[in-house]
Amino acid sequence: MWGGCPARAPPDVNQIEMEVTWEEGKVHQESRDHAIVGPRLASPLPIPPPYPLPDGRHSSHTRKMGEEANDDKKPTTKFELERETELRFEVEASQSVQLELLAGMAEIFGTELTRNKKFTFDAGAKVAVFTWHGCSLQLSGRTEVAYVSKDTPMLLYLNTHTALEQMRRQAEKEEERGPRVMVVGPTDVGKSTVCRLLLNYAVRLGRRPTYVELDVGQGSVSIPGTMGALYIERPADVEEGFSIQAPLVYHFGSTTPGTNIKLYNKITSRLADVFNQRCEVNRRASVSGCVINTCGWVKGSGYQALVHAASAFEVDVVVVLDQERLYNELKRDLPHFVRTVLLPKSGGVVERSKDFRRECRDERIREYFYGFRGCFYPHAFNVKFSDVKIYKVGAPTIPDSCLPLGMSQEDNQLKLVPVSPGRDMVHHLLSVSSAEGTEENLSETSVAGFIVVTSVDLEHQVFTVLSPAPRPLPKNFLLIMDIRFMDLK
């Protein structure tokens, strides 16, 4: 999508005339006349690796032929945006919308739009197009809602980025590590959007930050039910998001941290250890720091998980979105040198229903196997029971009333429980572990990819799987998820 665009050097940070200070958890703004403008990439995305990485892009897939859409009957609306305003729109069910920048400059979540290029957004998409200096936009297709808003916190988000960039420059000068930022808040406040924005702005200034995904319900680095990290080298694609070529992904197995909070905290610590190891050998990654996305569970064990994550990654800045109570609790419980910042959520953030969340998870898994907008064909083949070992992390808890007198409850949250293949395994997702020859530390080993069981034949002792790559499986250790995927499309 960036091919043929003229390259443009990123701006000198010294020219951003903006005073940014951290005081009492608020970002102070001193200028409204400067916007970040980054480079446009002139080269296409690199060719994906041959074996399935946990992102779902695989060179072994077969591409489908594309078809030109008929836009003749689609309603078209033009919008003239003033400076520092944004166009917000949502796409109707079973519809798609095309967006085109006709004049001026605009961005979507920190990614610049290419002028006179049409971007397609599918059903359910919720998009905000922001402009610093004014622009002309055209929407083609049926939207559920489309309006221009002047009430936007983008200037505060930009100032937050500028303060982080100042910390990176200071780290370069003093040969220290760069800022590690954790974005927290309840559900539906725009945490993922703020993370994407901060990452895009950083990479447009030549930085290489690491994106850490701790939200197991979303799976933006891989699929739902996983936790991972991604080294960001280019701005996110407007339609597809970040280019995910070599993510580091760990199996969690559920979309809710509360199902196994001990495993959740253990994987968080493991991700922090791996990130620290990378920073020791990669100076650029160390200076660029990381941006950590978290889940919306902010009470009880969920709050303790946030504190644990802040400690494990040794974060420097915590950005709290839209909840003053959480801000004050973190300010009280975190060390004094951690800068806790309270920012408002965007007025364009909408509440997502359980059904919508489930549809988004299914679509994310479908995209892993079939590619973005169905451009790949996955493979189906049989796997013998004897060729693999299947485990589940965490054993069921026995009620205290069922224990013998005087015996205490055994902690089984990290225990590996062997799973015998059966018909109840149908439609379950399985993580293909990259562990070598032993079950030890299986839960702390990254995964090579994912498969889904489509049928089980007890008579012939085989089960059929849907896989992004042809047989054989790269490893024989499989971890079963609680998540099911029914391939109905």
N, C-alpha and C positions, 0 to 999 in steps of 0.2 A: 504493500500500500504506500510505501515511502519512495518507490522507484521513480526516478526522473525528477525528484524535487531538488532544487538548488541547495547546496550545503551552505550553512551559515554558522560562523563561529559563535560559541557561547559567550555571553557577556562577562565582563570583568566584574567580579563581586565588589571590587572597590568602588565601582561606579553606581552601585545601588545606594542612593542617598537616603538611608533609612536608619533611624536610631531604634534599636530593639533592646529592651531591657526586661529582665525577669523580676517582677516585684509582686509579692503577695499573690503569686499564682496567676497573674494576668499578663498578657502580652500587650505592651503599650505601642501604639501606632503614632508615627510622627510625619508620615508622608503618604499621600494618596496619588502621587504622580508617576510612580515607577512600577513597571511590571517586568517579571522575569521572562526573557525570550531565549529559548534554547535552540540547539542545532536540529535541523531536519536530516534524517538519515537518508542517504542516497543508495544504499545497498540493500538487497533483499535479505530476508531471514536466512540463516544457515540451514544446510540440509540436516534433518534430524538423524540421530544415531539409529543403527539397524535394529537394536533390541528394545523392547518396551521399557521406557523409563516411566516412573509413576505419573507423568503428566498426560500420557495418552497420545503423544505424537510419535508415529513410528513409520520408518521408511518402507517397511514390508507391506503396508496396506496397499490396496488397489484403489486408485482414484476414480471417482465417478465423473461423468460428463456434466458440465454445468449447463444451465439453461438461462436464457435471457428472460428477465421478468417483463411483463407487459405493464408499463406504467401509465398507459393512456387514460385509464379510468380512475386513477388514484387522485383524490383531491389534493391540491397543492396550495400551500399557504406561505407567504413571505413575512419575515419578521425583521424589523429594523431595531437593533439593540443599541442603546446608549452605553457610554463608558461605565464599567463596573456594574453591569447588570447581567442576568443570565436567563436563558430560555430553558424552561423545565417542561418536559413532556413524558407521558407514559403511553406505551403502545397497547392497543386493544388486543384481546385474546384472538388467536387465529389470524392475526394481521402482522404486517411488517411495515416499517416506515423508513424512508430514505431522507437523510439530512445532507445538505450541501451548503458550504460556505461560499457565498457569492462575492463578498467584498470585506475588507478589513481583516482582523485577526481574532481568533477565538480558540478555546481549548475545552476539552472534556476531561475532568479530573486530573488536570496537569499535563495532558497530552495535546500538543498543538494540532489543529485541523489543517489539512491541506486544502488550499483554495480550489474551487471548481471540481472537487472530487466527491462522489456520492458515497455516504456511509450508511449501511443498512443495519437496522435494529429490529430484532424479532419480538414476538408477542411477550408481554410482561416486562419489557425493558423500561427502566426508569432512568432518565438521562437529564443532566444539567449541563448546558453549554454556556460557558462564562466568557466574557470579553473584558479586557482591561481598557481598551481604547475605542470600542464601538465596532459593530460589524453588521453585515446583512446576511441573513440565513433563509434557507428555503426548506420546508418540510413537505414531503410527498407521501401520502398514505393516511390511514385512519388512526388517530390518536384518541386515547381515552380522555386526556386533558393536555392542553398546551397553553402556556402563558409565560409572560416575561415578568421577572421579579427584580426589584431594586434592593430588597432586603436579603443580603447575603453576607456570610462571615468570611468570604474569601480573602479579604485584606488581612484579617487576623491569622488565617492559615498561612498566608504568604509571609507575614512577619515572623511566625513560628519557624518556618523554613529558614528565613534569613538569620535568625538567632542560632539555629543549628549549624548553618554554614559558617558563622563566625566561630563556633566551637571547633569545627573541623579545621579551619585555618589556624586556630590557636594550637590544635593538636599537631598539625604539620610543623609549625614553628618550634614547638617544644618537644617534638618527637614522642608524643603520647598517643593514646588511643582516642578515636573520635567519639561523638555522642551516641549513646544507646538509648533509644526512645521507645517507650511502651505506651500504646494508645488503649485506654480503658473506658468503660461506660456500659450502661444497661443495653438491652437489645434495641435495635432500630433507632440508633442515634447517628449512624454514619461512620463507624469506626473504620471499616474497610476502605471507604472512600477517602478518609483523611490519610490513611496509610498509603494508599495509591498516590495521592497528591504529593505527599512529602517525598516519596520515592522518586516520582517523576521529576519533581523540581531538582532533587539532588543529582540525578543522573544527567539531567540537561546541563548541569554545571560541570560535568566531567567526573562526577563521583561514581563510586561503585558500591552502593549500600547493599546490605543483606536484608531480605524480607523474611521475617520469622512468623509463621502462621500457627497460632495456638488455638484457633477456633475450630474444633473438631466437627462442628455442625455445618461448616461452610466448605472447607477444603479448597481454598483458592489456589494453593500451591500444587495440590494433587486432586484427590477425591474426598468426599466426606468420610469421617471416621479415621482420619490420619492427621498427623502433625508434621510440619516440615519447615525447611528453610530454602531460600532461593537467592542466588547471587544476581543482582540486577545490573545489567550492562547496557540496556537501551530503554527508552520510554515505552510504556505500555501501548500496545496496539489499541486504537479507538474501539474496535469491535471485539477483538479476542482477548484483550488484556495483556499481561506480561508474557513475553516469550519464554516458555518453560522448557528448557532443553535438558538441564541436568540438575533437577531438584534433589535435595536430601529429604527423604520421607520415612516416617516411622509409623508403624501400625498401632492404632489405638483400639479400633473395633466397634466404636459406638459414636453416636452424634451428640452425646451428653457426657460431660466430664464426670458427673456424679455417679455414673455407673461403675467407675473404678478410679476414684480420685488419687489413690496411691500410684497407680500406673501413669496417670496423667502427669503427676508431679515428677515422677521418675523420668519420663520422656522429656519433660521440660528441662530437667537438669542435664540430660544427655545432649540435647540440642545446644544448650549453653556451652557445654564442654567442647563439642565439635566446633562451634563458632569461635571459641577462644583459641583452639588449635590452629584454625585457619588464619586468625589474626596474627598469630606468632610468625607465620611464614609468608603472609601476604600483607605488606605494609599498606597498600592501597585500600584493601578491605578493612584494615584496622582503623585507618583515618576516617573512612566513610561511615563507619559504624553500622547500626542496624535499626530497623523499624519493626516493632513487635505488635502484631494484631492479636487481640484476646477475645474470649467469648463474652457473652452478655450476662453471665451468672456472676453477680457482684455481691452476694450475701452468703453468710455462713461459710461452708467449705469452699465456695466459689471465690469469696473474698480472700481466704487464706491462700488459695491457689495463685491469685494475683500477687500477693505479697511474696510468695515463694518464687514466682517468675521474676519479679523485680530483683530479688536477692540473687538468684541463680545467674542472671545475665548482668548483674551489677549495673543496673540502668542509671543513667544520669538525669533523664527527664521523663516524667510521667504526664501524659496529656489526658486529662479527664474531660469527657464530653457530656455536657448537659446534666450533670448530677452533683450538686453542691455537697450533699451528704457524703458521697464516695470520695470527693476531693478532700474534705476535712478528715475523713478516716485515714486515708492514705498519707496525708500530711502529718498526721499524728503518729502513725506506725512506721513510716519509712525513715531512714536516716536523714539528718538535717541537710546533708550535702545533695540529696536528690531534689531536683527542682520539680515541684508539682504545679501544673498549669491547668486552670479551668477555662475551657473554651465552649462557646455555644454550638449547638448542632445547627445544620442548615435547615432553613424552612422548607426545603424540598424533600427532606427525609420523610418517608411514609412508613406506616406500620405494616408489617408483613404478617399475614395469617399463617396458621399452621399448614394449611393446604398449599399455600404459595411456597413456603419453605420446603415442603416435601417435593413439590414439582421442581424447584430449583436444584435440589439434591439429585433427583432422578436425571435431570438434564445434564448435570455435571458428570455423572457416571456415564450416561449415554455418550457424551462428548469424548470421554476417555476411550471408549471402544470404537466409536464411529467417526471420530474427528469433528472438527468445527463444522457445523451445518451438514453433517453426514458425508464428508468427502472421503472417508475410508471404509473399507470392508474388513471387519474382524474375521478371525479364524475360529472354526469349531472342530474339536477333535476329542477323542477319548483318552482318559487317563486311568491306568490300572490302580486299584487300591494299593497294591504292593509296591508301587513305584514312588509313593509319597507318604509323608507323615504329617498328619493334620493336628493342630493344637488350638486350644482356646486359652487366652491369658486370663486367669482369675477363675477360682472355683466358687460355687454357690456357698453362701453363708448358712450355717446350721443354727437354728434358733437355740438360745441358751436353755430353753426348757427341755430340749432334746439331748443335752449333754449330760454325761454321768456326773454324779455329785462330786464337787471338788475340782472338776476340770474346767479350764478356761478356753475361750474361743480362739482357735488358731487363725492367724492372718493368712488368708489364701488369695489375696488380691493380686499377687504377682506370681502365683503358682501356675505352671504350665499343665493343662489338663488335656490328655490325648482324646481325640474325637474320632469315633468310628464312622466311616462313611455310611450314610443312610438316606432314605427319601426325604427326611426332614432337612437335609442340606440343600435341597433344590432352591434356586434363586439367591442363595447366599453368596456374598462376595468373599473371596479368599485373597489374602496378601501372600505373594511369593517372596519369602524371606531370602536375603542374600547371605545367610549364615552358612558357614562351611563345616559340614560333617558333625556337628554337635548341637544339642539342644540348649547348652549353656548360654545365658544372656540372649536368648532368642528375642525377648521383648525389647532389648536395647540395640538390636541390629536393624539397620535400614532395610527397606524392601526394594525389590527389583521391578515389581509391577503387580498387576492385579488380574484375576480371572473371576468369572461368575459361573456357578454350576447351573446347567440347564436341565439335566436329567441324571438319574442314578439307576444303574442296572445291577441289582443285587445278584442276579443269576450268573452274569458273566464277570462280576466283580470289577466293573468299570463305571466311571461317571464321565459325562460329557460336559465340556467347558467352553465358554466363549472367551477367546483370548485375542489381544491386539497383535500377537505375533504367532507364527506357525510353531508346531511342535518341534522339539521337545521343550518342556519347561526348563529354565536355566538351573533351578535348584529344586530339591525335593521336600523342603520344609514349607508348609503352608499354615497360615494363621487365619482362622475363620472369624468373620465379622458378624455382628448382630444385624447389620444392614442387608436388606434384600433389594434386588433389582430385577424387575420383570420387563423383559424386552418386548414391549407391545407395539412399538412403532415400526 
